[in-house]
């Protein structure tokens, strides 16, 4: 079964449609910012246990790395929709900025090229 690929723009539309048809309304921007922080914390917890030095607790076994990342993306998209940000446009601009700014920086970083 092929998984559908969606663009960032489509994802923003999908989230907006879900909020308006199932979610009743967006939470406030401040609430969503707090939820985003919480979701990043959940991802950090899994990362610390899976890739870091902490061991898994019984309560950690239910977590799924991809699902936690998707939760973060969901809330970030909500915030973008609420604040009128076109994430596709913002991402393209951000990649251009990074490419210009860091064109030589990482290549010349001895720590990355050992």
SVG drawing of the C-alpha trace seen along z (x, -y; Angstrom):
<svg xmlns="http://www.w3.org/2000/svg" viewBox="-17 -36 57 38">
<polyline fill="none" stroke="black" stroke-width="0.4" points="0.0,0.0 1.5,-3.3 1.6,-6.1 0.3,-9.4 2.8,-12.2 1.5,-15.6 3.1,-19.0 3.5,-21.4 0.7,-23.5 -1.6,-20.5 -0.8,-19.6 -1.7,-23.1 -5.0,-22.8 -5.7,-19.3 -5.1,-20.5 -7.3,-23.6 -10.1,-21.4 -9.8,-19.0 -9.9,-21.8 -13.0,-23.3 -14.9,-20.0 -13.8,-17.9 -11.8,-20.0 -14.4,-22.7 -11.9,-25.6 -8.2,-26.2 -6.9,-26.5 -5.4,-29.9 -1.9,-30.6 -0.5,-30.6 -2.1,-27.2 -0.8,-25.8 2.7,-27.1 2.5,-25.4 1.3,-22.2 4.2,-22.4 6.6,-22.6 5.0,-19.6 5.2,-17.6 8.9,-18.5 9.5,-17.3 7.9,-14.0 10.2,-13.6 13.2,-14.5 12.2,-11.8 12.2,-9.1 15.4,-10.4 17.2,-10.3 16.1,-6.7 16.6,-5.4 19.8,-7.2 21.0,-8.6 22.1,-7.0 18.8,-6.7 17.0,-3.4 13.4,-2.9 10.7,-2.8 7.7,-0.6 5.6,-3.8 7.9,-4.8 7.4,-1.6 4.1,-2.9 5.8,-5.9 6.5,-5.9 9.2,-8.3 7.5,-9.0 4.2,-9.7 5.8,-12.1 7.4,-14.0 4.0,-14.1 2.5,-15.6 5.1,-18.4 4.4,-19.0 0.6,-19.1 0.9,-21.8 3.4,-23.8 1.0,-23.7 -1.8,-24.9 0.4,-27.8 1.3,-28.7 -2.4,-28.6 -3.4,-30.8 -0.7,-33.4 -1.1,-33.5 2.3,-31.9 2.7,-30.0 5.1,-27.2 6.0,-26.2 7.1,-29.8 8.8,-30.2 10.7,-26.9 11.9,-27.7 13.2,-31.1 14.8,-29.5 16.6,-26.9 17.9,-29.8 19.1,-31.7 20.9,-28.7 22.5,-27.8 23.9,-31.4 24.9,-31.7 26.5,-28.3 27.8,-27.7 31.4,-27.3 30.9,-27.2 30.2,-23.4 32.7,-22.3 35.4,-24.2 34.3,-22.9 37.1,-20.5 34.7,-18.9 32.5,-17.8 35.2,-16.6 37.2,-14.3"/>
</svg>
